[in-house]
Structures are given as C-alpha cells and as structure tokens.
C-alpha cells in the first residue's frame, strides 16, 4: 500500500485534535468524500472501458481512517495510469504476434516499443484538494451542530 502525505496535513491534524469526537467523525468522513470526489473526476479523464472508474472505491478502515484505492483485479492498469511507466518493449505472451485494429484492418507485430507514460497522479491531487477543502468541511459541521 502506498501512503500519500499531502502538504498542509499537519494543520488538519491540529484541527482534528480540537474537535469533539462526533464532529471529528463527521470531518473525517467529509474529508474522505471530498478526496474521493476529486479522485473520481481524475479517473474519469482516463476511461475507455470504464474499468478504471469502476475499480475506484472509498472504504472505512476502522473508526479513524478511510481508504481510497483501486481494485487491481478489476483494473490492473490503475498503477500505471497513476504513476506512469518508463519506455519499455511489449511482446506477445503466448501467441505468434501482437494484433490491434488500425483503420479498417489489423496491424500485426512481434513487439512494440512503448514510449512510456508520464502518469496522472490523480490520487495525490485528490488528497491535496481535500486538505485545501478542509476548512469548508469543518465550517459546515459547526453550522450543522
């Protein structure tokens, strides 16, 4: 598991310490939902089949934590989309050649030189956005009580 520590998280932790237990629970849930909504927006930019978007989930992890992540069985490419890849060679596994659609026909090759992909760290962006959104989340809780 990769853990992301966004800038400004220490101020969030100090605010959590000052909140009453019920408000702390609501603030944590609001923070998690804010991050998840931003992550969903980031994932939506990379959809062809919908598997990446469908694999993203938000789950409670005990009383004081939430986990946002991908089901890698549903979208094993999620890590590559998020973190990127170096240039590499793609070869066939158990066939004589690779095949893909091009125009009105197919292209066949023994291997392909993939140029690599820089990645789109939408989960990191989501964590940063949630931290920036935290004062609004806390204000809504205090108004609601």
Rosetta blueprint (number, residue, H / E / L):
1 X L
2 X L
3 X L
4 X L
5 X L
6 X L
7 X L
8 X L
9 X H
10 X H
11 X H
12 X H
13 X H
14 X H
15 X H
16 X H
17 X H
18 X H
19 X L
20 X L
21 X H
22 X H
23 X H
24 X H
25 X H
26 X H
27 X H
28 X H
29 X H
30 X H
31 X H
32 X H
33 X H
34 X H
35 X H
36 X H
37 X H
38 X H
39 X H
40 X H
41 X H
42 X H
43 X H
44 X H
45 X L
46 X L
47 X L
48 X L
49 X L
50 X L
51 X H
52 X H
53 X H
54 X H
55 X H
56 X E
57 X E
58 X E
59 X E
60 X E
61 X L
62 X L
63 X L
64 X L
65 X L
66 X E
67 X E
68 X E
69 X E
70 X E
71 X L
72 X L
73 X L
74 X L
75 X L
76 X L
77 X L
78 X H
79 X H
80 X H
81 X H
82 X H
83 X H
84 X L
85 X E
86 X L
87 X L
88 X E
89 X E
90 X E
91 X E
92 X L
93 X L
94 X L
95 X L
96 X L
97 X L
98 X E
99 X E
100 X E
101 X E
102 X E
103 X L
104 X L
105 X E
106 X E
107 X E
108 X E
109 X E
110 X L
111 X E
112 X E
113 X E
114 X E
115 X L
116 X L
117 X E
118 X L
119 X L
120 X L
121 X L
122 X H
123 X H
124 X H
125 X H
126 X H
127 X H
128 X H
129 X H
130 X H
131 X H
132 X H
133 X H
134 X H
135 X H
136 X H
137 X H
138 X H
139 X H
140 X H
141 X H
142 X H
143 X H
144 X H
145 X L
